[in-house]
Amino acid sequence: MRVSGGVFKSPWRTIQIAPKAVGLINSGLILNLNEPCVLETPDWIRPMKYVGIWWGMHLGVESWVINDRHGATTENAKRYIDFAAANNIEGVMFEGWNAGWENWGGSQDFDYTRPYADFDIKEIARYAKEKGIEIIGHHETGGNIINYEKQLDKSYKWYADLGIHSVKTGYAGGLPNGHNHHGQYNVRHYRKVVETAAKYHTTLDVHEPIKDTGTRRTYPNMMTREGARGMEWNAWSEGNPPEHHVLLPFTRLLSGPMDYTPGIFDILYERAKKSPYRKKWNMKDSKDCRINSTLAKQIANWVILYSPLQMAADMIENYEGHPAFQFFRDFDADCDWSEALAGEPGEYVVIVRRAGEKYFLGAATNEDAREVTVKLDFLEKDKAYRAVIYADGKEADWITNPTAYEIIEKQVTAEDTLSVDMVRGGGQAITFMPL
């Protein structure tokens, strides 16, 4: 930018125009506005699928603090590691493992190298390595950035020494001295965090973040971030409406990946409501809450709501033995190519991604039932594929019958078209595997 008296640099701004709305999703413009990668060896950065001790706390079934319903215990951690190893899932994330959660909502004074007494992190790290599972660590700051920065280098080195090279951070709370989450104070803080993480070959998943700014081109270890109403909102509020999931790809996701944490199978919280441990802890009692979608749409959101660290967010007992969880077992978060095929903001969207030789398609609609015809010309020519379709059941409805689904198998080629039928608040997910 040139002005009278000299030249100075300003943050980039974009205006994007496309003939069709899906052209905005397919644009790579924002990926190319920042400085190139400054890391010498980025080969240690890799996408992965994960599960974690997290959703039970939001439902009030478990707690972040150490008590009789503490979620992050050694025993529970090993149970999640075993589940990941048995289900083709690379990582497990633990929240509420460290001292300081008893101060949440108060001093927000967390200690990032002092585990709770019932969380033997050395044994858990050993067990995870034995099982071939990556641990995703967790640093909640509560907004107390001063406290976090004092421990920054020490805490990332401590994790790295344990073999933990991925961290989810959180900023759920007010910032010091009147600063806000999107101000320059936080912009500088996030740069300091991502640089420190890179020093220890650690990837980041940031919650309650500043807006995505293209930093992931310069520091690709900034893998994903939240930055909009994600899944946790549904646990203690009226929940995100069906249109929310088909608006995000045209808005928030244009700036970069989002850790929405999709994939809840217990849509009506039936298991949580039966738990003798469940307690109200935020806003609205979870017994009055639910997920505002069908099960098939929850599966489709693993494809639609892009994140290179993609979570199956439900408690693992809701996945065990469930036939529809096969989609996530087959899914690969390390996508080589993606394209939005059809959609209108807030109405519907159809997105396909390729990982290796497999293709994954996700389609979702708002409050209206919808049928979309999809050409399969994105598949490799002269090759047959087994299409495994996870669809809304014939009697499914996001309000009255959200968990009805069906699994259909077909043999298809690039010459075929498919009719994607979605009920109100529904969706469809398809895995294409070459024969």
Secondary structure, DSSP 8 states (H G I E B T S, - for coil): -EETTEE-----------SSTHHHHH--GGGGSS-----S-GGG---EEEEEETHHHHTTSSBSSSSTTBSS-HHHHHHHHHHHHHTT--EEEE-S-BTTGGGTTTT----TT-B-TT--HHHHHHHHHHHT-EEEEEEE-TT-HHHHHHHHHHHHHHHHHTT--EEEEE--S--GGG--TTSHHHHHHHHHHHHHHHHTT-EEEESS-----SHHHH-TTEEEE--S--GGGGGSSS---GGGGGTGGGTGGGSS-B------S-TT-HHHHH-TT----SSS-GGG---SS-HHHHHHHHHHS--SEEE--S-GGGTTT-GGGHHHHH--S--SEEEEEEEETTTEEEEEEEETTEEEEEEEESSS-EEEEEE-TTS-TT--EEEEEEEE-TT-BTTTBTT-EEEEEEEE-TT-EEEEEE-TT-EEEEEEEE-
